[in-house]
Structures are given as C-alpha cells and as structure tokens.
C-alpha cells in the first residue's frame, strides 16, 4: 500500500501485490510512503516481513524533502508494525533483492549456512 500527498495532506494511495508496480510509482518528481510485504528467510524457515519505504524523488524541492521527515511520523501512527525502515532517493536502492537482503539481516537467525 502507498500513502501519497494530495497537496499537503497525506492520503491512502494504491494497493497491490506487484513490487514492480510500486517501483513505477517512485518517480523523480514525487514523494510517497510505501508499506511493502516481503517473504524472506532461508532454507529452514520463511518469514513475512514488512518494510516502510519513504521515497523522495530527485526533483523534489528541499523544503518538501525536509517536511517528508516530519510527515513520516504521521504515517507511522497508521503503519506501526514493520521490520525495517528505508529512506530512498536512488532507484538502485529500490532493488527488490537489496530490500529483501536488508530485511533478512534484520530478521534474526539465519540458517542458510547449515547443511544436513
């Protein structure tokens, strides 16, 4: 699910199941918040983890960039349960594998190295 700006008000945006669709919303001229569900884990266990992604496009003004940090506290009143928080302005950092890897690190035990 996304939360976007309508003027200076934060409103619910789109929801969906495709991470690529979320990434397409992250254009250089917008700022938005994404609450994204990922399945992470290893060979021994799979876990569902949520990430709170704050996207600030490259073309967003300095004043709006600064206000986004304050506005994020309002979003956190609605979205309270997430494993990791990201503030991203570079499209490369939106890479799904990067996000999943960071969530995996935040997830605790990792059994990938074990074999039977």
C-alpha positions in Angstrom: 0.0 0.0 0.0 1.2 3.5 -0.6 0.5 6.8 1.1 0.9 9.8 -1.1 0.4 13.6 -1.0 -2.7 15.4 -2.1 -1.5 18.9 -1.7 -0.1 19.0 1.8 -2.3 16.2 3.0 -1.2 12.6 3.2 -3.8 10.2 1.7 -4.0 6.5 1.0 -2.7 5.7 -2.4 -2.7 2.4 -4.3 -2.5 -1.1 -3.1 -1.4 -4.2 -5.0 0.6 -7.3 -5.0 3.4 -6.4 -7.5 6.5 -4.8 -6.2 7.4 -3.6 -9.7 4.1 -1.6 -9.8 5.2 0.1 -6.6 8.6 0.9 -8.0 7.0 2.5 -11.1 5.2 4.9 -8.7 8.5 6.1 -7.4 9.3 8.8 -10.0 11.7 11.6 -9.7 9.0 14.3 -9.1 7.1 12.6 -6.2 7.5 11.7 -2.5 5.5 8.8 -1.1 5.4 6.2 1.6 5.2 2.5 0.9 4.2 -0.2 3.3 5.5 -3.3 1.5 5.2 -7.0 2.4 8.1 -9.4 1.5 8.6 -13.1 2.2 12.2 -13.6 3.4 14.0 -16.3 5.2 16.2 -19.2 4.4 16.1 -22.9 3.7 14.9 -23.7 7.2 12.1 -21.1 7.6 10.2 -18.5 5.6 9.0 -15.3 7.2 6.8 -12.5 6.2 8.4 -9.1 6.8 7.2 -5.6 6.2 9.2 -2.6 5.2 8.3 1.0 5.4 9.8 2.8 2.4 10.0 6.5 2.2 10.6 7.6 -1.4 11.8 11.1 -2.1 12.4 11.7 -5.8 15.5 13.6 -7.1 13.4 16.5 -8.3 11.6 17.1 -5.0 12.3 20.5 -3.6 14.4 21.0 -0.4 11.5 22.2 1.6 9.4 19.3 0.6 12.2 16.9 1.4 12.6 18.3 4.9 8.8 18.1 5.5 8.8 14.5 4.5 10.7 13.5 7.6 8.2 15.2 9.8 5.3 13.8 7.9 6.7 10.3 8.3 5.8 10.4 12.0 2.1 10.7 10.9 2.4 7.7 8.6 4.0 5.7 11.5 0.9 6.3 13.6 -1.0 4.3 11.0 1.7 1.8 10.0 3.2 0.6 13.2 4.5 -2.9 12.5 7.5 -3.2 10.2 10.8 -4.9 10.3 12.9 -2.1 8.8 12.5 1.4 7.6 14.1 2.8 4.4 14.5 6.4 3.1 15.3 6.1 -0.6 16.0 8.7 -3.3 18.0 6.5 -5.7 16.2 4.0 -8.0 19.0 1.5 -7.5 18.2 1.2 -3.8 14.6 0.2 -4.7 16.0 -3.1 -6.0 13.9 -6.0 -4.5 16.9 -8.1 -3.7 18.6 -5.3 -1.8 15.4 -4.7 0.3 15.0 -8.4 1.0 18.6 -8.8 2.0 18.3 -5.9 4.4 15.1 -7.4 5.9 16.8 -10.8 6.2 19.6 -9.1 8.2 17.0 -7.5 10.5 15.2 -10.9 10.8 17.5 -12.6 13.3 18.6 -16.2 12.9 20.0 -17.2 9.5 20.2 -20.9 8.8 21.5 -20.6 5.2 25.0 -21.8 6.1 23.8 -25.0 7.7 23.6 -28.3 5.9 22.3 -31.7 6.9 
